Amino acid sequence: MKNVKKIAVAIVLFVAATSFVNAQSKVAHIDVSQLLSEMPEMVSAQAELKKLAETYRADIEGSYKEVQNKYTQYQNEAATMSKEENEKRALELQEHQKNISDAEQAAQQELQKKQAELFAPISKKAQEAIEKVAADQGFDYVMDATQGTGLIVFKGKDLLGEVKQALGF
């Protein structure tokens, strides 16, 4: 009778342990920022943003040079101009400075808008690839292993290689 109880307890413990192991979720990880930075679409999007930023910067620098030239001209002519004319010129220079500042802000906003426009489909494509690879391999959760995201220990499977392969690079 004692052996039957021991065997029954052992069977119950075995079934409970097996159920517990099967109930645990499968977890994997991937460094999303590394994946995104290596995607060919991201490289071309960043190049496009850089080109646009350089265009804005060149325009703004040209405006600064123009204002600087006017300032130098007005300084040289100040002694021969009336007080009212010098005040008018000073206001004109201030207005140009304000316009340049406004242009800088508008350029920054346009760059942010363009970045969001370019990066959104790339992020979506990466997300879909991660989801597909995770589903194909039976993972319930995929953690972002990007440095500084809070994931400290990652002993699960790294999906970076498979996701890159699924994306074709």
C-alpha positions in Angstrom: 0.0 0.0 0.0 2.9 2.4 0.8 4.4 1.7 -2.6 1.1 2.5 -4.3 0.9 5.8 -2.5 4.5 6.6 -3.3 3.9 5.8 -7.0 0.6 7.8 -7.0 2.4 10.8 -5.5 5.3 10.5 -7.9 2.8 10.3 -10.9 1.0 13.4 -9.6 4.3 15.3 -9.1 5.4 14.2 -12.6 2.2 15.4 -14.2 2.2 18.7 -12.3 5.9 19.3 -13.3 5.2 18.5 -16.9 2.1 20.7 -17.0 4.2 23.6 -15.4 6.9 23.2 -18.0 4.4 23.2 -20.8 2.6 26.2 -19.4 5.7 28.3 -19.5 5.9 30.8 -22.3 8.7 30.7 -24.8 10.7 33.9 -24.8 13.2 35.2 -27.4 15.1 38.5 -27.8 16.3 40.7 -30.6 18.2 44.0 -30.7 15.7 46.1 -32.7 18.0 49.1 -33.1 20.7 46.9 -34.6 18.2 45.3 -36.9 16.8 48.7 -38.0 20.3 50.2 -38.5 21.3 47.3 -40.8 18.2 47.3 -43.0 19.0 48.6 -46.5 15.9 50.7 -46.5 17.1 52.5 -43.3 20.5 53.2 -44.8 18.9 54.9 -47.8 16.3 56.7 -45.6 19.1 58.1 -43.5 21.1 59.2 -46.6 18.0 61.0 -47.9 17.5 62.8 -44.5 21.2 63.7 -44.4 20.9 65.2 -47.9 17.8 67.2 -46.9 19.4 68.4 -43.7 22.5 69.6 -45.7 20.2 71.5 -48.1 18.5 73.3 -45.2 21.8 74.0 -43.5 23.3 75.5 -46.7 20.2 77.7 -47.2 20.4 78.9 -43.6 24.1 79.5 -43.7 23.6 81.5 -46.9 21.0 83.7 -45.1 23.4 84.2 -42.2 26.2 85.3 -44.5 23.8 87.7 -46.2 22.8 89.2 -42.9 26.5 89.4 -41.8 27.3 91.2 -45.0 24.5 93.7 -44.5 25.6 94.2 -40.9 29.2 95.0 -42.1 27.9 97.3 -44.8 25.6 99.1 -42.3 28.5 99.4 -39.8 30.7 101.0 -42.5 28.0 103.4 -43.6 26.6 104.2 -40.1 28.6 107.4 -39.8 27.2 108.9 -43.0 23.6 108.0 -42.3 21.1 109.7 -40.1 20.1 108.3 -36.7 16.6 107.4 -38.1 18.2 105.5 -41.0 20.5 103.6 -38.7 17.6 102.7 -36.4 15.7 101.5 -39.4 18.6 99.4 -40.6 19.0 97.9 -37.1 15.3 96.9 -37.1 15.8 95.4 -40.6 18.7 93.3 -39.3 16.7 92.1 -36.3 13.9 91.1 -38.7 16.3 89.1 -40.8 17.6 87.4 -37.7 14.1 86.5 -36.7 13.3 85.2 -40.1 16.4 83.0 -40.1 15.5 81.7 -36.6 12.0 80.9 -37.9 13.5 79.1 -40.9 15.7 77.0 -38.7 12.7 75.9 -36.6 10.7 75.1 -39.7 13.6 73.1 -41.2 13.9 71.1 -38.0 10.2 70.4 -38.0 10.3 69.4 -41.6 13.2 67.0 -40.9 11.3 65.4 -38.1 8.2 65.0 -40.2 10.3 63.5 -43.1 12.0 61.2 -40.6 8.7 59.9 -39.3 7.4 59.5 -42.8 10.5 57.5 -43.9 11.0 55.4 -40.8 7.4 54.4 -40.2 7.2 51.8 -43.0 10.6 50.5 -42.2 9.7 50.0 -38.6 6.5 48.3 -39.6 8.3 46.0 -42.0 10.8 45.0 -39.2 7.9 44.5 -36.7 6.1 42.2 -39.1 9.2 40.2 -39.8 9.9 39.8 -36.1 6.3 38.7 -35.5 6.5 36.2 -38.4 9.7 34.6 -37.3 8.5 34.4 -33.7 5.3 32.8 -34.7 7.1 30.3 -37.0 9.4 29.3 -34.2 6.6 29.2 -31.5 7.7 32.1 -29.4 5.1 33.8 -27.2 7.2 36.8 -26.3 10.0 38.7 -28.0 11.9 41.1 -25.9 13.9 44.1 -27.3 17.5 43.6 -26.3 18.6 47.1 -27.4 21.1 48.5 -24.9 19.3 50.5 -22.2 15.8 49.2 -22.8 15.7 47.4 -19.4 16.5 43.9 -20.6 19.3 42.8 -18.4 19.6 39.1 -18.9 18.8 37.4 -22.2 19.3 33.7 -22.3 16.5 33.0 -24.7 17.0 32.7 -28.4 18.3 35.7 -30.4 16.1 36.1 -33.5 18.2 38.8 -35.2 19.8 36.4 -37.7 16.4 34.8 -38.7 14.7 38.1 -38.9 17.4 39.5 -41.1 17.2 36.4 -43.3 13.4 36.8 -43.5 13.9 40.4 -44.6 16.3 39.3 -47.3 19.6 40.6 -46.0 
